[in-house]
Amino acid sequence: MVWEIAIKQQLKKLKPEYSLAETASYGLENHLLILPVSLPYITQYSLLPLIDKDPFDRMIVATAFYERITLISKK
């Protein structure tokens, strides 16, 4: 999520090789969808069990669940 990248950059937890705008542009140029944080995703987020307390991870799971997208993670 671009939102998470922006926050991690501000917190100095992520030092990317490219700017946020370049990263987003690269994703768009390669046919990746950048989904907004919207009410349906937030509603789905509120229904998730508290298995993972990381709010970014939870939003990714909620979005994938709502959109019926297969989520793959190495976690």
PDB file of N, CA, C and O in Angstrom:
ATOM      1  N   MET A   1       0.839  -1.185   0.000  1.00  0.00           N
ATOM      2  CA  MET A   1       0.000   0.000   0.000  1.00  0.00           C
ATOM      3  C   MET A   1       0.882   1.246   0.000  1.00  0.00           C
ATOM      4  O   MET A   1       1.849   1.339   0.756  1.00  0.00           O
ATOM      5  N   VAL A   2       0.545   2.167  -0.830  1.00  0.00           N
ATOM      6  CA  VAL A   2       1.300   3.403  -0.914  1.00  0.00           C
ATOM      7  C   VAL A   2       1.215   4.169   0.408  1.00  0.00           C
ATOM      8  O   VAL A   2       2.179   4.811   0.825  1.00  0.00           O
ATOM      9  N   TRP A   3       0.073   4.095   1.051  1.00  0.00           N
ATOM     10  CA  TRP A   3      -0.150   4.740   2.348  1.00  0.00           C
ATOM     11  C   TRP A   3       0.870   4.232   3.375  1.00  0.00           C
ATOM     12  O   TRP A   3       1.472   5.025   4.099  1.00  0.00           O
ATOM     13  N   GLU A   4       1.056   2.938   3.434  1.00  0.00           N
ATOM     14  CA  GLU A   4       2.008   2.364   4.383  1.00  0.00           C
ATOM     15  C   GLU A   4       3.436   2.785   4.046  1.00  0.00           C
ATOM     16  O   GLU A   4       4.218   3.092   4.947  1.00  0.00           O
ATOM     17  N   ILE A   5       3.778   2.802   2.781  1.00  0.00           N
ATOM     18  CA  ILE A   5       5.115   3.221   2.375  1.00  0.00           C
ATOM     19  C   ILE A   5       5.378   4.651   2.832  1.00  0.00           C
ATOM     20  O   ILE A   5       6.449   4.946   3.361  1.00  0.00           O
ATOM     21  N   ALA A   6       4.401   5.544   2.629  1.00  0.00           N
ATOM     22  CA  ALA A   6       4.546   6.948   3.025  1.00  0.00           C
ATOM     23  C   ALA A   6       4.770   7.084   4.533  1.00  0.00           C
ATOM     24  O   ALA A   6       5.632   7.849   4.965  1.00  0.00           O
ATOM     25  N   ILE A   7       4.012   6.358   5.320  1.00  0.00           N
ATOM     26  CA  ILE A   7       4.147   6.433   6.782  1.00  0.00           C
ATOM     27  C   ILE A   7       5.486   5.867   7.231  1.00  0.00           C
ATOM     28  O   ILE A   7       6.154   6.454   8.082  1.00  0.00           O
ATOM     29  N   LYS A   8       5.882   4.729   6.663  1.00  0.00           N
ATOM     30  CA  LYS A   8       7.162   4.124   7.056  1.00  0.00           C
ATOM     31  C   LYS A   8       8.343   5.025   6.670  1.00  0.00           C
ATOM     32  O   LYS A   8       9.350   5.066   7.376  1.00  0.00           O
ATOM     33  N   GLN A   9       8.216   5.741   5.554  1.00  0.00           N
ATOM     34  CA  GLN A   9       9.266   6.683   5.166  1.00  0.00           C
ATOM     35  C   GLN A   9       9.368   7.815   6.191  1.00  0.00           C
ATOM     36  O   GLN A   9      10.469   8.190   6.594  1.00  0.00           O
ATOM     37  N   GLN A  10       8.229   8.355   6.610  1.00  0.00           N
ATOM     38  CA  GLN A  10       8.231   9.438   7.590  1.00  0.00           C
ATOM     39  C   GLN A  10       8.821   9.002   8.923  1.00  0.00           C
ATOM     40  O   GLN A  10       9.492   9.782   9.601  1.00  0.00           O
ATOM     41  N   LEU A  11       8.569   7.762   9.291  1.00  0.00           N
ATOM     42  CA  LEU A  11       9.081   7.232  10.556  1.00  0.00           C
ATOM     43  C   LEU A  11      10.533   6.761  10.449  1.00  0.00           C
ATOM     44  O   LEU A  11      11.110   6.275  11.422  1.00  0.00           O
ATOM     45  N   LYS A  12      11.113   6.909   9.260  1.00  0.00           N
ATOM     46  CA  LYS A  12      12.495   6.488   8.992  1.00  0.00           C
ATOM     47  C   LYS A  12      12.680   4.981   9.161  1.00  0.00           C
ATOM     48  O   LYS A  12      13.777   4.515   9.470  1.00  0.00           O
ATOM     49  N   LYS A  13      11.598   4.221   8.955  1.00  0.00           N
ATOM     50  CA  LYS A  13      11.672   2.765   9.029  1.00  0.00           C
ATOM     51  C   LYS A  13      11.869   2.148   7.653  1.00  0.00           C
ATOM     52  O   LYS A  13      12.056   0.938   7.519  1.00  0.00           O
ATOM     53  N   LEU A  14      11.825   2.997   6.639  1.00  0.00           N
ATOM     54  CA  LEU A  14      11.978   2.527   5.275  1.00  0.00           C
ATOM     55  C   LEU A  14      12.715   3.596   4.488  1.00  0.00           C
ATOM     56  O   LEU A  14      12.307   4.757   4.451  1.00  0.00           O
ATOM     57  N   LYS A  15      13.792   3.188   3.868  1.00  0.00           N
ATOM     58  CA  LYS A  15      14.549   4.108   3.028  1.00  0.00           C
ATOM     59  C   LYS A  15      14.532   3.547   1.609  1.00  0.00           C
ATOM     60  O   LYS A  15      15.414   2.780   1.223  1.00  0.00           O
ATOM     61  N   PRO A  16      13.524   3.935   0.844  1.00  0.00           N
ATOM     62  CA  PRO A  16      13.396   3.364  -0.497  1.00  0.00           C
ATOM     63  C   PRO A  16      14.411   3.943  -1.475  1.00  0.00           C
ATOM     64  O   PRO A  16      14.947   5.033  -1.278  1.00  0.00           O
ATOM     65  N   GLU A  17      14.649   3.198  -2.507  1.00  0.00           N
ATOM     66  CA  GLU A  17      15.560   3.635  -3.561  1.00  0.00           C
ATOM     67  C   GLU A  17      14.908   4.704  -4.431  1.00  0.00           C
ATOM     68  O   GLU A  17      15.598   5.530  -5.028  1.00  0.00           O
ATOM     69  N   TYR A  18      13.570   4.686  -4.503  1.00  0.00           N
ATOM     70  CA  TYR A  18      12.831   5.615  -5.353  1.00  0.00           C
ATOM     71  C   TYR A  18      11.851   6.428  -4.507  1.00  0.00           C
ATOM     72  O   TYR A  18      11.482   6.018  -3.407  1.00  0.00           O
ATOM     73  N   SER A  19      11.436   7.573  -5.026  1.00  0.00           N
ATOM     74  CA  SER A  19      10.461   8.399  -4.314  1.00  0.00           C
ATOM     75  C   SER A  19       9.101   7.702  -4.308  1.00  0.00           C
ATOM     76  O   SER A  19       8.865   6.764  -5.069  1.00  0.00           O
ATOM     77  N   LEU A  20       8.229   8.172  -3.451  1.00  0.00           N
ATOM     78  CA  LEU A  20       6.884   7.611  -3.369  1.00  0.00           C
ATOM     79  C   LEU A  20       6.157   7.765  -4.709  1.00  0.00           C
ATOM     80  O   LEU A  20       5.485   6.838  -5.160  1.00  0.00           O
ATOM     81  N   ALA A  21       6.291   8.927  -5.339  1.00  0.00           N
ATOM     82  CA  ALA A  21       5.652   9.169  -6.636  1.00  0.00           C
ATOM     83  C   ALA A  21       6.200   8.218  -7.704  1.00  0.00           C
ATOM     84  O   ALA A  21       5.441   7.697  -8.522  1.00  0.00           O
ATOM     85  N   GLU A  22       7.513   7.994  -7.695  1.00  0.00           N
ATOM     86  CA  GLU A  22       8.112   7.074  -8.667  1.00  0.00           C
ATOM     87  C   GLU A  22       7.646   5.645  -8.440  1.00  0.00           C
ATOM     88  O   GLU A  22       7.389   4.911  -9.394  1.00  0.00           O
ATOM     89  N   THR A  23       7.539   5.254  -7.181  1.00  0.00           N
ATOM     90  CA  THR A  23       7.078   3.910  -6.840  1.00  0.00           C
ATOM     91  C   THR A  23       5.643   3.710  -7.319  1.00  0.00           C
ATOM     92  O   THR A  23       5.324   2.685  -7.921  1.00  0.00           O
ATOM     93  N   ALA A  24       4.774   4.696  -7.050  1.00  0.00           N
ATOM     94  CA  ALA A  24       3.378   4.596  -7.474  1.00  0.00           C
ATOM     95  C   ALA A  24       3.279   4.586  -8.998  1.00  0.00           C
ATOM     96  O   ALA A  24       2.512   3.804  -9.561  1.00  0.00           O
ATOM     97  N   SER A  25       4.039   5.439  -9.665  1.00  0.00           N
ATOM     98  CA  SER A  25       4.025   5.481 -11.134  1.00  0.00           C
ATOM     99  C   SER A  25       4.473   4.151 -11.729  1.00  0.00           C
ATOM    100  O   SER A  25       3.883   3.662 -12.693  1.00  0.00           O
ATOM    101  N   TYR A  26       5.520   3.571 -11.148  1.00  0.00           N
ATOM    102  CA  TYR A  26       6.008   2.279 -11.621  1.00  0.00           C
ATOM    103  C   TYR A  26       4.907   1.224 -11.507  1.00  0.00           C
ATOM    104  O   TYR A  26       4.691   0.435 -12.426  1.00  0.00           O
ATOM    105  N   GLY A  27       4.223   1.224 -10.379  1.00  0.00           N
ATOM    106  CA  GLY A  27       3.134   0.272 -10.192  1.00  0.00           C
ATOM    107  C   GLY A  27       2.034   0.448 -11.222  1.00  0.00           C
ATOM    108  O   GLY A  27       1.549  -0.529 -11.793  1.00  0.00           O
ATOM    109  N   LEU A  28       1.638   1.693 -11.460  1.00  0.00           N
ATOM    110  CA  LEU A  28       0.593   1.968 -12.449  1.00  0.00           C
ATOM    111  C   LEU A  28       1.028   1.582 -13.858  1.00  0.00           C
ATOM    112  O   LEU A  28       0.244   1.028 -14.628  1.00  0.00           O
ATOM    113  N   GLU A  29       2.276   1.875 -14.190  1.00  0.00           N
ATOM    114  CA  GLU A  29       2.796   1.534 -15.518  1.00  0.00           C
ATOM    115  C   GLU A  29       2.845   0.030 -15.738  1.00  0.00           C
ATOM    116  O   GLU A  29       2.804  -0.432 -16.878  1.00  0.00           O
ATOM    117  N   ASN A  30       2.932  -0.726 -14.672  1.00  0.00           N
ATOM    118  CA  ASN A  30       2.996  -2.186 -14.761  1.00  0.00           C
ATOM    119  C   ASN A  30       1.670  -2.847 -14.416  1.00  0.00           C
ATOM    120  O   ASN A  30       1.619  -4.007 -14.007  1.00  0.00           O
ATOM    121  N   HIS A  31       0.608  -2.085 -14.591  1.00  0.00           N
ATOM    122  CA  HIS A  31      -0.765  -2.585 -14.487  1.00  0.00           C
ATOM    123  C   HIS A  31      -1.172  -3.024 -13.082  1.00  0.00           C
ATOM    124  O   HIS A  31      -2.038  -3.884 -12.921  1.00  0.00           O
ATOM    125  N   LEU A  32      -0.551  -2.435 -12.077  1.00  0.00           N
ATOM    126  CA  LEU A  32      -0.972  -2.699 -10.711  1.00  0.00           C
ATOM    127  C   LEU A  32      -2.057  -1.706 -10.340  1.00  0.00           C
ATOM    128  O   LEU A  32      -1.987  -0.532 -10.704  1.00  0.00           O
ATOM    129  N   LEU A  33      -3.050  -2.178  -9.621  1.00  0.00           N
ATOM    130  CA  LEU A  33      -4.110  -1.291  -9.151  1.00  0.00           C
ATOM    131  C   LEU A  33      -3.713  -0.702  -7.806  1.00  0.00           C
ATOM    132  O   LEU A  33      -3.236  -1.416  -6.924  1.00  0.00           O
ATOM    133  N   ILE A  34      -3.908   0.581  -7.656  1.00  0.00           N
ATOM    134  CA  ILE A  34      -3.725   1.224  -6.360  1.00  0.00           C
ATOM    135  C   ILE A  34      -5.126   1.503  -5.837  1.00  0.00           C
ATOM    136  O   ILE A  34      -5.817   2.404  -6.313  1.00  0.00           O
ATOM    137  N   LEU A  35      -5.530   0.718  -4.853  1.00  0.00           N
ATOM    138  CA  LEU A  35      -6.886   0.830  -4.327  1.00  0.00           C
ATOM    139  C   LEU A  35      -6.930   1.848  -3.190  1.00  0.00           C
ATOM    140  O   LEU A  35      -6.025   1.890  -2.357  1.00  0.00           O
ATOM    141  N   PRO A  36      -7.974   2.664  -3.153  1.00  0.00           N
ATOM    142  CA  PRO A  36      -8.102   3.625  -2.062  1.00  0.00           C
ATOM    143  C   PRO A  36      -8.574   2.930  -0.786  1.00  0.00           C
ATOM    144  O   PRO A  36      -9.195   1.869  -0.842  1.00  0.00           O
ATOM    145  N   VAL A  37      -8.279   3.529   0.348  1.00  0.00           N
ATOM    146  CA  VAL A  37      -8.856   3.043   1.609  1.00  0.00           C
ATOM    147  C   VAL A  37     -10.280   3.581   1.614  1.00  0.00           C
ATOM    148  O   VAL A  37     -10.489   4.787   1.742  1.00  0.00           O
ATOM    149  N   SER A  38     -11.255   2.698   1.476  1.00  0.00           N
ATOM    150  CA  SER A  38     -12.649   3.122   1.347  1.00  0.00           C
ATOM    151  C   SER A  38     -13.529   2.427   2.380  1.00  0.00           C
ATOM    152  O   SER A  38     -13.110   1.480   3.045  1.00  0.00           O
ATOM    153  N   LEU A  39     -14.754   2.921   2.495  1.00  0.00           N
ATOM    154  CA  LEU A  39     -15.670   2.423   3.519  1.00  0.00           C
ATOM    155  C   LEU A  39     -15.887   0.913   3.477  1.00  0.00           C
ATOM    156  O   LEU A  39     -15.891   0.290   4.539  1.00  0.00           O
ATOM    157  N   PRO A  40     -16.069   0.290   2.315  1.00  0.00           N
ATOM    158  CA  PRO A  40     -16.236  -1.171   2.331  1.00  0.00           C
ATOM    159  C   PRO A  40     -15.029  -1.904   2.937  1.00  0.00           C
ATOM    160  O   PRO A  40     -15.195  -2.905   3.635  1.00  0.00           O
ATOM    161  N   TYR A  41     -13.822  -1.404   2.669  1.00  0.00           N
ATOM    162  CA  TYR A  41     -12.620  -2.037   3.219  1.00  0.00           C
ATOM    163  C   TYR A  41     -12.539  -1.803   4.731  1.00  0.00           C
ATOM    164  O   TYR A  41     -12.163  -2.700   5.487  1.00  0.00           O
ATOM    165  N   ILE A  42     -12.889  -0.613   5.152  1.00  0.00           N
ATOM    166  CA  ILE A  42     -12.872  -0.297   6.592  1.00  0.00           C
ATOM    167  C   ILE A  42     -13.908  -1.141   7.329  1.00  0.00           C
ATOM    168  O   ILE A  42     -13.651  -1.624   8.432  1.00  0.00           O
ATOM    169  N   THR A  43     -15.069  -1.315   6.723  1.00  0.00           N
ATOM    170  CA  THR A  43     -16.107  -2.161   7.326  1.00  0.00           C
ATOM    171  C   THR A  43     -15.602  -3.591   7.454  1.00  0.00           C
ATOM    172  O   THR A  43     -15.770  -4.219   8.499  1.00  0.00           O
ATOM    173  N   GLN A  44     -14.984  -4.108   6.392  1.00  0.00           N
ATOM    174  CA  GLN A  44     -14.426  -5.463   6.444  1.00  0.00           C
ATOM    175  C   GLN A  44     -13.334  -5.559   7.498  1.00  0.00           C
ATOM    176  O   GLN A  44     -13.234  -6.557   8.212  1.00  0.00           O
ATOM    177  N   TYR A  45     -12.514  -4.515   7.591  1.00  0.00           N
ATOM    178  CA  TYR A  45     -11.449  -4.426   8.601  1.00  0.00           C
ATOM    179  C   TYR A  45     -12.026  -4.603  10.006  1.00  0.00           C
ATOM    180  O   TYR A  45     -11.465  -5.325  10.830  1.00  0.00           O
ATOM    181  N   SER A  46     -13.143  -3.942  10.267  1.00  0.00           N
ATOM    182  CA  SER A  46     -13.746  -3.996  11.605  1.00  0.00           C
ATOM    183  C   SER A  46     -14.294  -5.377  11.951  1.00  0.00           C
ATOM    184  O   SER A  46     -14.527  -5.672  13.123  1.00  0.00           O
ATOM    185  N   LEU A  47     -14.500  -6.219  10.955  1.00  0.00           N
ATOM    186  CA  LEU A  47     -15.032  -7.568  11.177  1.00  0.00           C
ATOM    187  C   LEU A  47     -13.955  -8.631  11.372  1.00  0.00           C
ATOM    188  O   LEU A  47     -14.251  -9.761  11.760  1.00  0.00           O
ATOM    189  N   LEU A  48     -12.701  -8.261  11.101  1.00  0.00           N
ATOM    190  CA  LEU A  48     -11.615  -9.240  11.211  1.00  0.00           C
ATOM    191  C   LEU A  48     -11.321  -9.582  12.670  1.00  0.00           C
ATOM    192  O   LEU A  48     -11.381  -8.708  13.535  1.00  0.00           O
ATOM    193  N   PRO A  49     -11.004 -10.843  12.949  1.00  0.00           N
ATOM    194  CA  PRO A  49     -10.554 -11.191  14.301  1.00  0.00           C
ATOM    195  C   PRO A  49      -9.171 -10.583  14.551  1.00  0.00           C
ATOM    196  O   PRO A  49      -8.428 -10.320  13.605  1.00  0.00           O
ATOM    197  N   LEU A  50      -8.836 -10.366  15.781  1.00  0.00           N
ATOM    198  CA  LEU A  50      -7.557  -9.729  16.136  1.00  0.00           C
ATOM    199  C   LEU A  50      -6.399 -10.724  16.132  1.00  0.00           C
ATOM    200  O   LEU A  50      -5.690 -10.865  17.127  1.00  0.00           O
ATOM    201  N   ILE A  51      -6.217 -11.401  15.024  1.00  0.00           N
ATOM    202  CA  ILE A  51      -5.106 -12.349  14.895  1.00  0.00           C
ATOM    203  C   ILE A  51      -3.798 -11.589  14.714  1.00  0.00           C
ATOM    204  O   ILE A  51      -2.787 -11.924  15.329  1.00  0.00           O
ATOM    205  N   ASP A  52      -3.825 -10.580  13.878  1.00  0.00           N
ATOM    206  CA  ASP A  52      -2.648  -9.746  13.620  1.00  0.00           C
ATOM    207  C   ASP A  52      -2.996  -8.331  14.047  1.00  0.00           C
ATOM    208  O   ASP A  52      -4.009  -7.789  13.606  1.00  0.00           O
ATOM    209  N   LYS A  53      -2.185  -7.727  14.890  1.00  0.00           N
ATOM    210  CA  LYS A  53      -2.497  -6.390  15.405  1.00  0.00           C
ATOM    211  C   LYS A  53      -1.907  -5.261  14.569  1.00  0.00           C
ATOM    212  O   LYS A  53      -2.158  -4.092  14.861  1.00  0.00           O
ATOM    213  N   ASP A  54      -1.129  -5.583  13.536  1.00  0.00           N
ATOM    214  CA  ASP A  54      -0.568  -4.552  12.676  1.00  0.00           C
ATOM    215  C   ASP A  54      -1.694  -3.979  11.807  1.00  0.00           C
ATOM    216  O   ASP A  54      -2.274  -4.703  10.999  1.00  0.00           O
ATOM    217  N   PRO A  55      -2.008  -2.689  11.963  1.00  0.00           N
ATOM    218  CA  PRO A  55      -3.146  -2.123  11.220  1.00  0.00           C
ATOM    219  C   PRO A  55      -2.955  -2.155   9.704  1.00  0.00           C
ATOM    220  O   PRO A  55      -3.936  -2.282   8.971  1.00  0.00           O
ATOM    221  N   PHE A  56      -1.730  -2.046   9.223  1.00  0.00           N
ATOM    222  CA  PHE A  56      -1.489  -2.091   7.782  1.00  0.00           C
ATOM    223  C   PHE A  56      -1.756  -3.498   7.253  1.00  0.00           C
ATOM    224  O   PHE A  56      -2.417  -3.665   6.228  1.00  0.00           O
ATOM    225  N   ASP A  57      -1.245  -4.502   7.950  1.00  0.00           N
ATOM    226  CA  ASP A  57      -1.480  -5.882   7.533  1.00  0.00           C
ATOM    227  C   ASP A  57      -2.968  -6.197   7.546  1.00  0.00           C
ATOM    228  O   ASP A  57      -3.479  -6.859   6.642  1.00  0.00           O
ATOM    229  N   ARG A  58      -3.655  -5.724   8.567  1.00  0.00           N
ATOM    230  CA  ARG A  58      -5.094  -5.970   8.680  1.00  0.00           C
ATOM    231  C   ARG A  58      -5.861  -5.313   7.531  1.00  0.00           C
ATOM    232  O   ARG A  58      -6.817  -5.892   7.015  1.00  0.00           O
ATOM    233  N   MET A  59      -5.448  -4.106   7.129  1.00  0.00           N
ATOM    234  CA  MET A  59      -6.134  -3.434   6.018  1.00  0.00           C
ATOM    235  C   MET A  59      -5.884  -4.169   4.714  1.00  0.00           C
ATOM    236  O   MET A  59      -6.783  -4.268   3.878  1.00  0.00           O
ATOM    237  N   ILE A  60      -4.681  -4.685   4.528  1.00  0.00           N
ATOM    238  CA  ILE A  60      -4.391  -5.477   3.324  1.00  0.00           C
ATOM    239  C   ILE A  60      -5.265  -6.727   3.304  1.00  0.00           C
ATOM    240  O   ILE A  60      -5.833  -7.063   2.265  1.00  0.00           O
ATOM    241  N   VAL A  61      -5.380  -7.413   4.423  1.00  0.00           N
ATOM    242  CA  VAL A  61      -6.214  -8.616   4.505  1.00  0.00           C
ATOM    243  C   VAL A  61      -7.680  -8.263   4.256  1.00  0.00           C
ATOM    244  O   VAL A  61      -8.366  -8.954   3.504  1.00  0.00           O
ATOM    245  N   ALA A  62      -8.155  -7.198   4.882  1.00  0.00           N
ATOM    246  CA  ALA A  62      -9.550  -6.789   4.713  1.00  0.00           C
ATOM    247  C   ALA A  62      -9.854  -6.454   3.253  1.00  0.00           C
ATOM    248  O   ALA A  62     -10.898  -6.836   2.726  1.00  0.00           O
ATOM    249  N   THR A  63      -8.941  -5.743   2.610  1.00  0.00           N
ATOM    250  CA  THR A  63      -9.124  -5.371   1.209  1.00  0.00           C
ATOM    251  C   THR A  63      -9.151  -6.613   0.324  1.00  0.00           C
ATOM    252  O   THR A  63     -10.009  -6.746  -0.548  1.00  0.00           O
ATOM    253  N   ALA A  64      -8.211  -7.512   0.554  1.00  0.00           N
ATOM    254  CA  ALA A  64      -8.157  -8.752  -0.234  1.00  0.00           C
ATOM    255  C   ALA A  64      -9.421  -9.584  -0.018  1.00  0.00           C
ATOM    256  O   ALA A  64      -9.970 -10.147  -0.965  1.00  0.00           O
ATOM    257  N   PHE A  65      -9.872  -9.656   1.219  1.00  0.00           N
ATOM    258  CA  PHE A  65     -11.079 -10.422   1.525  1.00  0.00           C
ATOM    259  C   PHE A  65     -12.280  -9.805   0.815  1.00  0.00           C
ATOM    260  O   PHE A  65     -13.056 -10.514   0.174  1.00  0.00           O
ATOM    261  N   TYR A  66     -12.433  -8.503   0.926  1.00  0.00           N
ATOM    262  CA  TYR A  66     -13.580  -7.821   0.313  1.00  0.00           C
ATOM    263  C   TYR A  66     -13.554  -7.965  -1.211  1.00  0.00           C
ATOM    264  O   TYR A  66     -14.593  -8.205  -1.827  1.00  0.00           O
ATOM    265  N   GLU A  67     -12.385  -7.822  -1.816  1.00  0.00           N
ATOM    266  CA  GLU A  67     -12.253  -7.890  -3.266  1.00  0.00           C
ATOM    267  C   GLU A  67     -12.153  -9.320  -3.792  1.00  0.00           C
ATOM    268  O   GLU A  67     -12.120  -9.544  -5.002  1.00  0.00           O
ATOM    269  N   ARG A  68     -12.105 -10.293  -2.867  1.00  0.00           N
ATOM    270  CA  ARG A  68     -11.958 -11.708  -3.222  1.00  0.00           C
ATOM    271  C   ARG A  68     -10.695 -11.938  -4.046  1.00  0.00           C
ATOM    272  O   ARG A  68     -10.697 -12.616  -5.073  1.00  0.00           O
ATOM    273  N   ILE A  69      -9.614 -11.334  -3.540  1.00  0.00           N
ATOM    274  CA  ILE A  69      -8.298 -11.452  -4.162  1.00  0.00           C
ATOM    275  C   ILE A  69      -7.461 -12.406  -3.318  1.00  0.00           C
ATOM    276  O   ILE A  69      -7.475 -12.320  -2.090  1.00  0.00           O
ATOM    277  N   THR A  70      -6.747 -13.299  -3.953  1.00  0.00           N
ATOM    278  CA  THR A  70      -5.850 -14.197  -3.233  1.00  0.00           C
ATOM    279  C   THR A  70      -4.668 -13.396  -2.709  1.00  0.00           C
ATOM    280  O   THR A  70      -4.012 -12.678  -3.463  1.00  0.00           O
ATOM    281  N   LEU A  71      -4.405 -13.522  -1.434  1.00  0.00           N
ATOM    282  CA  LEU A  71      -3.314 -12.811  -0.798  1.00  0.00           C
ATOM    283  C   LEU A  71      -2.182 -13.795  -0.548  1.00  0.00           C
ATOM    284  O   LEU A  71      -2.382 -14.851   0.052  1.00  0.00           O
ATOM    285  N   ILE A  72      -1.001 -13.442  -1.012  1.00  0.00           N
ATOM    286  CA  ILE A  72       0.183 -14.283  -0.835  1.00  0.00           C
ATOM    287  C   ILE A  72       1.179 -13.509  -0.001  1.00  0.00           C
ATOM    288  O   ILE A  72       1.462 -12.344  -0.281  1.00  0.00           O
ATOM    289  N   SER A  73       1.719 -14.161   1.036  1.00  0.00           N
ATOM    290  CA  SER A  73       2.657 -13.490   1.933  1.00  0.00           C
ATOM    291  C   SER A  73       3.728 -14.480   2.348  1.00  0.00           C
ATOM    292  O   SER A  73       3.498 -15.689   2.393  1.00  0.00           O
ATOM    293  N   LYS A  74       4.900 -13.948   2.650  1.00  0.00           N
ATOM    294  CA  LYS A  74       5.954 -14.826   3.163  1.00  0.00           C
ATOM    295  C   LYS A  74       5.988 -14.799   4.683  1.00  0.00           C
ATOM    296  O   LYS A  74       6.867 -15.410   5.289  1.00  0.00           O
ATOM    297  N   LYS A  75       5.061 -14.112   5.299  1.00  0.00           N
ATOM    298  CA  LYS A  75       4.994 -13.987   6.751  1.00  0.00           C
ATOM    299  C   LYS A  75       4.608 -15.288   7.397  1.00  0.00           C
ATOM    300  O   LYS A  75       4.505 -15.363   8.621  1.00  0.00           O
TER     301      LYS A  75
END
